[in-house]
Amino acid sequence: MSFTVAIVGRPNVGKSTLFNRLVGKKLALVDDTPGVTRDRRPGDAKLIDLRFIIIDTAGLEEVGPDTLEGRMRAQTELAIEDADLTLFVVDAKFGLTPLDKTFGELLRRSGKPVVLVANKSEAKGSDGGFYDAYTLGLGEPVPISAEHGQGMIDLRDAIVEAIGEDRAFPEGDDDEAETDIDVRDSVLGEEADDEFEPAYDDTKPLRVAIIGRPNAGKSTLINRFLGEDRLLTGPEAGITRDSISVDWEWRGRTIKMFDTAGMRKKARVQEKLEKLSVADALRSIRFAETVVIVFDATIPFEKQDLQLVDLVLREGRAAVLAFNKWDLVEEPQAVLAELREKTERLLPQARGIRAVPISGQTGYSLDKLMQSIIDTDMVWNKRISTAKLNRWLEGTQVQHPPPAVSGRRLKLKYMTQVKARPPAFMISCTRPDALPESYIRYLTNGLRADFQIPGVPIRIHFKAGENPFENRRKKR
């Protein structure tokens, strides 16, 4: 990407709609409610023949620095400082307000190139607001409709003029295809080689989602990892709305980490905006490889915590538990022993899941958490050769044979691993529909223990062997 552009303006002028238009996806949440966007959200923009990084920001407001809106404004000012160019969006339909004039002056003082964008110019009666925009002293406004895609060619020309053709079209910048991996891309791996167990690739970028109940400390945790106040935090519950991705490195490995909105019980989620936030968080879970479920160590194992862990496992993702706010816990040794006992008892479907006590506020044990994430991802990618599996299957049946159903004993004939991410196995057997659930749990637990597959989902599929005489007529 050749340059960075920040979209700024007062609340509800259409900044996120323009962001989605430029990135070509509905990444940012959009609603008629003012102040939906709170964090900085970056994206790879494409505008005709231009390629650049675009940053969506919170609406600018005149408030004190100690308020939530004040902290949002500080994030926006950081985006302006980091950007090479600013798109200042005003509402042509509504017209200018004193806030627009105040922030126009702020942008003039920044010394950065500014393109004035008059959004909603397709609306009836928008001409007055368009001509009023000249009074800001930021040059000729560009009339567009972010919702309908009108005026994008004029916006492209204005950006090129403001940034300069040398920056807009640097030498050697080819039009490569977008590298973003879609949620629909396969994350289950390819068919396994019968005898080959590939080594774990510890250089491959890792996608990690951070989820949990509201106010569990997810954004604070990511800020501590990054070493900067990249995400908006505060004592208020439910600050994060969009799922924001940030890139950083841990011991030379690229980590793409997703901060998500806090997820409450489904019955409590009534407002449309919160439903959109939760849907965005669920997409991040499906997009990620490893998911960290953040518990509040002062009130752990609420019903919603357990449901979130179960959701992650049903989606087939690798899961790690993080007991946050450990600096507030009195008698940590006794509490830790209690938490481990509850983890084993309340999460039997994730036997061996890694759980780490941490503090996002102080940075306590964050390296241990990252190592647990890497170790869990390694297990999630595990492949086992067919020969080992069949030797194991034979020994398992000798130790505990399959039960007899309707007077006929079941036979497990052959086993192979068909996929990884998560590990999935296929067993050829007689009458697969008659195999009891208790014996399937016995096989699953045996695989976990004997092949060191703790804490990740295990899929076992059963297939009936082909009978060569099935279609032949019986002879008298």
LUMKOL-386675 format. One record per residue (C-alpha): z, y, x. Coordinates in steps of 0.05 Angstrom, whole numbers, padded with zeros to 5 digits, always signed. Example, Ala and Ser with C-alpha at 12.3 -4.5 7.8 and 13.67 -1.06 7.14 Angstrom:
BEGIN
+00156-00090+00246+00143-00021+00273
end
This chain:
BEGIN
+00000+00000+00000-00019+00069+00026+00033+00115-00005+00092+00119-00054+00093+00157-00120+00155+00173-00162+00150+00186-00237+00201+00238-00259+00216+00279-00321+00268+00290-00375+00287+00231-00420+00237+00203-00471+00173+00235-00445+00138+00168-00432+00153+00154-00359+00164+00079-00367+00102+00073-00411+00061+00106-00356+00094+00060-00305+00074-00002-00345+00004+00025-00352-00004+00034-00277+00025-00033-00257-00014-00069-00311+00046-00106-00338+00103-00092-00386+00156-00092-00331+00198-00032-00353+00234-00032-00419+00205+00018-00469+00239+00043-00532+00242+00107-00573+00315+00115-00552+00323+00168-00498+00353+00145-00431+00330+00072-00432+00313+00072-00358+00373+00079-00312+00356+00048-00245+00297+00060-00199+00244+00007-00211+00188-00001-00160+00121-00034-00175+00051-00043-00145+00005+00005-00181-00070+00002-00190-00108+00063-00216-00184+00054-00214-00195+00046-00138-00125+00071-00117-00070+00024-00094+00000+00051-00084+00074+00038-00097+00100+00069-00161+00174+00082-00176+00200+00090-00247+00262+00133-00252+00316+00154-00302+00307+00217-00343+00332+00279-00309+00391+00314-00343+00437+00372-00325+00505+00339-00322+00564+00331-00275+00559+00282-00217+00618+00240-00241+00585+00220-00306+00538+00162-00317+00480+00210-00328+00499+00246-00265+00496+00181-00225+00428+00167-00257+00403+00236-00235+00426+00221-00164+00384+00158-00164+00324+00198-00188+00334+00250-00133+00335+00194-00081+00269+00169-00109+00238+00239-00102+00263+00242-00030+00233+00174-00012+00166+00186-00047+00104+00217-00017+00082+00246-00084+00116+00261-00150+00086+00255-00220+00124+00305-00263+00115+00282-00335+00124+00331-00393+00116+00319-00468+00055+00358-00492+00070+00339-00564+00141+00366-00563+00128+00423-00515+00168+00450-00457+00244+00454-00457+00293+00491-00411+00304+00424-00376+00231+00419-00357+00234+00488-00325+00298+00472-00288+00269+00408-00258+00203+00441-00244+00241+00488-00199+00276+00428-00167+00209+00396-00150+00182+00460-00121+00241+00464-00074+00231+00392-00052+00168+00411-00015+00133+00346-00036+00064+00345-00070+00071+00346-00146+00021+00326-00200+00039+00356-00268+00025+00305-00323+00022+00326-00396+00034+00261-00434+00022+00248-00508-00038+00295-00506-00074+00253-00558-00024+00276-00612-00043+00328-00663-00016+00396-00644-00007+00379-00570-00051+00437-00546+00006+00486-00547+00051+00442-00504-00007+00430-00456-00020+00504-00444+00055+00518-00439+00057+00471-00379+00018+00522-00338+00081+00566-00339+00117+00516-00294+00077+00540-00235+00059+00470-00211-00016+00476-00219-00062+00451-00274-00031+00397-00318-00068+00331-00327-00073+00312-00401-00062+00238-00412-00039+00187-00462+00002+00133-00426+00006+00091-00489-00069+00090-00503-00094+00095-00431-00131+00161-00440-00140+00209-00381-00130+00157-00326-00192+00179-00288-00168+00252-00287-00100+00228-00264-00132+00188-00208-00172+00250-00185-00109+00293-00186-00070+00243-00144-00125+00239-00092-00130+00315-00088-00054+00322-00081-00043+00267-00029-00108+00275+00009-00165+00225+00016-00139+00202+00084-00073+00179+00052-00105+00155-00012-00157+00112+00024-00131+00092+00093-00178+00056+00139-00173-00020+00137-00140-00020+00068-00178-00074+00031-00171-00089-00043-00130-00151-00038-00109-00187-00100-00040-00174-00125+00012-00218-00092+00063-00217-00148+00078-00287-00171+00076-00292-00246+00131-00325-00286+00081-00377-00308+00065-00399-00237+00088-00470-00223+00155-00475-00189+00162-00550-00196+00124-00570-00134+00067-00618-00123+00063-00692-00131+00107-00726-00080+00078-00769-00024+00107-00839-00031+00133-00844+00040+00134-00772+00064+00197-00729+00061+00175-00658+00081+00223-00615+00120+00254-00555+00086+00216-00490+00100+00270-00439+00117+00218-00384+00130+00191-00381+00059+00214-00321+00018+00269-00338-00032+00275-00310-00103+00347-00303-00126+00371-00277-00195+00441-00250-00205+00466-00260-00276+00533-00256-00313+00572-00223-00368+00573-00146-00372+00617-00112-00320+00623-00174-00276+00601-00135-00215+00528-00157-00207+00499-00090-00186+00558-00075-00139+00546-00143-00106+00473-00128-00093+00489-00058-00066+00538-00090-00017+00484-00139+00006+00435-00082+00017+00486-00036+00049+00466+00023+00004+00476+00049-00067+00408+00023-00089+00430+00004-00160+00469+00045-00210+00542+00023-00216+00605+00048-00250+00665+00028-00293+00623+00028-00357+00601-00041-00382+00527-00053-00393+00499-00001-00345+00441-00044-00322+00385-00052-00372+00321-00069-00335+00317-00128-00288+00308-00094-00221+00281-00131-00160+00300-00111-00089+00274-00140-00023+00317-00149+00039+00327-00197+00097+00384-00244+00112+00383-00275+00181+00308-00265+00187+00291-00293+00118+00261-00250+00063+00303-00249+00000+00277-00221-00066+00338-00209-00108+00338-00193-00183+00393-00152-00215+00397-00166-00290+00431-00138-00351+00498-00168-00371+00489-00221-00425+00540-00224-00482+00547-00276-00536+00484-00280-00578+00521-00262-00642+00544-00196-00611+00474-00174-00590+00450-00133-00649+00414-00071-00621+00341-00076-00606+00350-00046-00536+00402-00098-00516+00357-00154-00542+00301-00127-00497+00349-00125-00438+00372-00197-00449+00300-00221-00457+00283-00187-00390+00342-00223-00357+00319-00290-00385+00250-00278-00355+00283-00265-00287+00319-00332-00292+00253-00368-00303+00220-00328-00247+00276-00342-00196+00288-00404-00155+00363-00398-00145+00408-00365-00196+00477-00337-00179+00524-00335-00240+00576-00281-00227+00645-00295-00257+00700-00243-00262+00755-00279-00223+00808-00243-00263+00783-00273-00329+00739-00332-00309+00710-00389-00350+00699-00351-00414+00655-00389-00463+00597-00343-00446+00604-00360-00372+00597-00435-00387+00537-00422-00432+00502-00383-00378+00511-00439-00328+00485-00489-00379+00425-00444-00392+00407-00441-00318+00411-00516-00311+00369-00528-00373+00317-00482-00343+00317-00527-00282+00341-00474-00233+00388-00483-00174+00455-00452-00192+00512-00422-00150+00577-00395-00178+00607-00331-00150+00679-00313-00169+00675-00238-00160+00732-00187-00155+00772-00234-00110+00807-00173-00080+00843-00164-00147+00870-00235-00148+00943-00247-00133+00962-00314-00101+00889-00331-00082+00904-00402-00057+00935-00424-00123+00880-00390-00163+00826-00421-00120+00854-00491-00131+00856-00478-00206+00784-00453-00207+00758-00514-00170+00794-00560-00219+00764-00523-00278+00695-00523-00247+00695-00599-00242+00725-00608-00311+00686-00556-00351+00618-00565-00317+00607-00640-00312+00532-00631-00319+00532-00593-00252+00577-00639-00212+00583-00613-00141+00559-00543-00157+00577-00494-00102+00628-00441-00121+00647-00384-00074+00703-00331-00083+00675-00263-00064+00686-00188-00071+00626-00144-00081+00670-00083-00072+00696-00102-00003+00642-00149+00021+00689-00208+00027+00654-00276+00037+00583-00251+00023+00555-00289+00082+00586-00353+00055+00554-00339-00013+00485-00330+00019+00494-00394+00059+00512-00431-00006+00448-00402-00038+00406-00428+00020+00440-00497+00019+00430-00503-00056+00357-00484-00051+00349-00537+00003+00377-00590-00045+00334-00563-00102+00272-00575-00058+00295-00644-00036+00245-00702-00035+00262-00775-00026+00213-00830-00005+00195-00884-00055+00219-00939-00008+00289-00910-00005+00291-00900-00080+00271-00972-00096+00322-01000-00047+00374-00956-00080+00352-00978-00150+00357-01051-00132+00427-01043-00103+00449-01001-00162+00428-01055-00212+00464-01109-00172+00528-01067-00174+00522-01049-00247+00465-01084-00285+00432-01050-00345+00464-01072-00411+00434-01122-00460+00408-01089-00524+00396-01134-00585+00408-01195-00542+00354-01176-00490+00372-01148-00422+00336-01086-00398+00300-01088-00331+00288-01029-00284+00227-01047-00243+00203-00988-00201+00225-00917-00183+00191-00858-00150+00202-00782-00145+00147-00746-00182+00168-00674-00170+00217-00629-00135+00245-00560-00155+00286-00591-00189+00284-00664-00166+00250-00706-00220+00243-00782-00219+00204-00834-00258+00231-00905-00270+00186-00960-00297+00227-01005-00343+00225-01049-00404+00241-01016-00470+00257-00945-00444+00277-00921-00514+00333-00972-00516+00366-00950-00451+00434-00921-00469+00454-00851-00450+00515-00877-00412+00471-00916-00364+00426-00856-00352+00488-00816-00332+00508-00873-00286+00440-00869-00251+00443-00793-00247+00512-00792-00216+00492-00847-00168+00432-00806-00145+00477-00745-00134+00527-00784-00093+00482-00829-00052+00427-00778-00035+00470-00715-00031+00440-00677-00090+00501-00636-00114+00499-00580-00165+00425-00580-00183+00391-00608-00246+00364-00679-00239+00309-00703-00286+00299-00778-00297+00240-00801-00339+00231-00873-00362+00164-00906-00373+00147-00974-00402+00107-01019-00356+00039-01040-00379+00035-01109-00412-00033-01142-00396-00027-01189-00455-00008-01135-00506-00076-01130-00538-00094-01204-00536-00092-01244-00600-00042-01300-00598-00074-01369-00595-00052-01421-00645
end
